[in-house]
Amino acid sequence: MPDLTRLLARRAGLPQEGTTVYRGLHTTETGGLFSLELAGDAGVLSLYAELGEAQEARLAADCAAAAAGAGTPLAGIYLKRRPAEARHLANVARGLLSPPEPVWGEARAEVTALELGVPFVIRPGADLSLGLFTDARPIRAWVRAHAPARVLNTFAYTCGFGLSAALGGAKTVKNVDLSRKVMAWGQENYALSGLGAPDTDFLYGDVFEWLGRLRRRGDEFDLVVLDPPSFARGKAGVWRSERDYAALIAQAADVTAPGGQILALLNHAGVPAAGFERQVAAGLLQAGRRGRVRTQLAPGEDYPQATHLKAHVWALD
């Protein structure tokens, strides 16, 4: 077992800069067996290997002791079981994969945590995802720092990118997601930052259908954010990012204004950055657009040696 207290202490600078939701232990530091997310005084322990219940409880207690030793004490820790087939099981075995009660300590059904000073609603026991993907913190910071006038945030989840754009001064921000539940959660995040946005800024439905609808309406955006899941099942069939990303890019390019940008994210360790670039380039070619990679972004220091997340900013003609 690595020295968990020492590893957690490496993140001591994050709360000092106004970040209280982050990755406390990453899989590259634990031999790929587990990770630990911190959100205020709640912890989220994700397991990538099968353990017995007693082993799970012991590991959670070890993480709690390490967090206390590192100066970030936790009140409770929630468990997320993430077997290799979790993406296929998530819709049918949520109670097993994400128990609603903590495996250690007190319940923290909801906490408000900060990311670079921005408050977010975190629900540690609600689902496999706690409400914010912490690996994208530097990418949300980029959006806030470079927000143009018109932003389209697709696969919005709890609207972290849309909120970042709005805080960065964007005049129009549209968030699109298939889940009304997470979009309502996103509206809560807007409210925490004192931002009022009309319901028309939160578009419910299939992203591909909305991209077609926006194109037919003649809507254009200066920045289009694409953050799709690596795998999903929908009305149109099975989505696999390693196979289907080019088609998504082609539709996104149709609503990107001349001189605009596409921020394309891919969370897939099996696709290298060069392969991802080829997919995006193929999609732009399909749409009759040209572009180049302007910026490549990566997770923060709480994700050492992480290779799963690619985030490329493409400047279009």
N, C-alpha and C positions, 0 to 999 in steps of 0.2 A: 504494500500500500504506500503510495507517495505521501509526502508530508503535506497534508491538506491545509493545515494552518498556514504554512509558508506560502503555498500557492494562493490562498485567499488573501493573504496580506499583500501580495503583489498588486492587488486591485485597490489598494487604500486610497489612491489618488482620485478614483472615480467619484466617490461621494463628495470629495472636496471641490470638484468642479460642477457639482449639481446633478450628479447621476446616481440614483439609488436603485435602478433596475438594470441589471447587467449579468453577464455570465461569470459566476464566481469560480467555477471549475470547468475546464473544457475537456473534451474527449481526448485531445492530443496529450493531455497531462495525466490522464487516468487509464492509459492503455486501451482506450476505446470502450471502456466498460460503462461509464456513467458521466453525466455532467450535472452541474448544480447552478441554477439560476437564483439570483437574489432579487427580491422586489420589496423594498422597505424591510420590514421584519418578518417577511414570509420567504420561505425557500421552496424551490421546485426541483426535485431530484428526478432526473430522467435516466432510465436504465436501458442499456443496449445489450444486456445479457440476461438470461433467465436466472433468477434467484428465488429461493424459498422465502416465505413470508418472514421468518425469523432473520434471515440474512438481510432482507430489505430493511427491516426495522433497525438492525444493528448498524447498517451503513448510514441510514438517516441519522441515527444518534451520533455516529462518528462525524458526520458533516456538521451537525449542530454544535458539537464540541469544538470542532475546528473553526467554525464561524465565530464562536464566542472568543476563542483564543486569538483570532485575527482582529478583534475589535468591532465585529459586525454581528452581534448576537441576533438570533432568530427566535421568534415565538412559536412558529410551527413550520413543518416541512410537508409538502404534498408530493405525491408519487406519480410519475408518468412512465408506464411500461412501453417501450418502443422496440418491439421485435422487428426483424427485417420486413415482415409482411404488415407492419402497422398501418401503412397507407391504404391497404386493402381492407383492413379490419375496422378502421376508425369509425365507420358509419354503423357498424353492427355490434361492436363490443366496447362502447365508450366507457361503461361502468367498470369494466375490467382493466382497460388501458389507462384510464384516468379516474381513479377513485375520488369521489367528491369530498371525502374527509381526510384530514392530514394523517400521514403515517407516523408522524412524531409531533408532539407538542399540541399547541392550541390551534383552533380553527381561525383562519383569516380568509373569509369568503371573498372579501374585497379590500384592496388597499389602493391608496393613491401614491404612486411612485414617480420620481422625476427622471427625465432624460435631458441632460444639458439644460436643466432648469425648467423644462416643459413638463407639466403634470399629465399623467396617463392613468386611467382606471385599469387596474390589474386584478384579475379574478383567478387566483392560483389553482382552484379546484374545478373550474368550469369545464375545461376541455383539455385536449392534448396541448393546445397553445394557450398561453396565459394572457394574451391580449396585446402583446408587442413582441416582434421578432428582434431580439437585442443585437443580433449580428449586423443589422442594417442601421445601427446608430450613426456611423459616419456618413452613410448615404442620405439619411434624413437631414443631417446637418448640411450636406451639400445642397440639397433641395432648398432648404431655408435660406442659405447664403446666395443662391443663384436663381431664385424664383422669378420667372418672367410674368407677364401679365395674365396669360391664359394657360391653365394647367389642367390636364386630364389624368386622373389617378385611377388606374384600372386594377382589378383584383384587390380592392382597397382594404379589405379586412376591417380593422378598426380605424382606418383613415389616417394613419401616421404620416404618410407622405403628403396627403392633402392638407392636413393640419400644418405641417412644416411649410408648405407652399403659402398657405394663408398667412402664417406668422411672418413669412419672408416678404410679404407685400403683394402677392399675386392678387389681381383684381377679380378674376374668375377662376374658381376651382370646382371641378366636377369629380365626384367620387362614384365609382361603379363597382358593385359587388352583387353576387347572387343571393347573399344571405341578408335578410332584413334584420336578423338578430345582431350581427356584427356591425351593420351600418348604424343601427340605433346606438350601439356601443361607441361607434365613432362620433356620433353627435354628442354623446356625453363627454368625450375627450375635447371636442370643440368648446363645449360649455365651460369646462375646467379652465381653459385659457381665456375665457371671457369673449369668445367669438360666437356671434350669432350668424347662422347661415340658413338660407331658405331651404325647404325640403327639396326643391328642384336641384340643389347641389349634391343630393344624395340619390343616385339612380340605382334602382333595384333591378336586377335581371342579369341575363347572360352577357358577358363582356363582348363576345363576338357579335351578338345581335345588336348591342348598343353601338358598337363601332360602325356597323352598317347603317344604323339609324342616324347617327351623327353625321356620317358622310352624306347621306341623302338630304339631310337638313342643311348641308353646307357649312357646318360648324368646323372650325379649325382651332388648333391649340399650339402654343409656342413650346410647350413641353408635354410629352406623353410619357407617363410612368407605367411600365409593364412589370408586374411582379406576380406571375402566375405560379400555381403549384407545379411541382414536378410531375404529378400524376393526379388525374381526376376523372370521374365519370359524370357525364351529363347527357342532355337530350340528344346531342350530336354524336354521342359515343364516348370513347375513351380518349382522353387527352394525355399525351406523353410529351414532355417538354423537349426531350432529345430528338424527337421526330417531328413535332408540329410547330416549333417556335417560328420557323420562317413564315408560315401562314399567318401567324399572329402579327408579325412585323409588317407584313404586306398590308393588313387592314389598318394597323396603327399609322403607317405612313400616309394612308389616304386622308387622315384627319390631322396630320402634322403640317403646320403652316410652312410656307417657303422660308428657309433659314431657321426653322425650328429644330428642336432636339427630341430624341427618344432616349429615355433612361431605361435600359433593358436589364432586368435582373434574372439570374438563373441560379436556383439553389439545387445543384446536382453535382455531386463530387465526381461522377463518372464522365462528365463532359469537360474537357480542357478548355481553357480560355480561347485558344486558337480555333477549336471546333465551334465554339459559341459564336465567334466573330464570323465564321463562314455561314452559319445559319442566318444571322442578321443580314449579312450582305446579300444572301440569296433572297430573303424577303424583300429587301429594298429593290433589288433588280426586278422581282415579280411585280412590284408596284410602280415601276418606271421611275424610281427615285435614286439619287446618288447620295452617299454619305461617307463619313469617316469617323473613327473613334477619336473623340476629343479628350476624354478622361476615363480612366479605369479606377474604380473605387473598391475598397476591401473592408472586411470587418475590423473592429478596433483591437486594442491590445489585450482585451479579455478573451480573444479568440486566437491564441498563439498557433502559428503554423496552419491556420485554417485554409482549406482549398475548395470548400464546397460552394461558396457564394461568389458569383461573378456579377459585377455591376458596371456596365459600360455605358457611357454617355456618347451617343451618336449625334453628330451635327449633320443635318440634311441640307441639300441644296435648296 
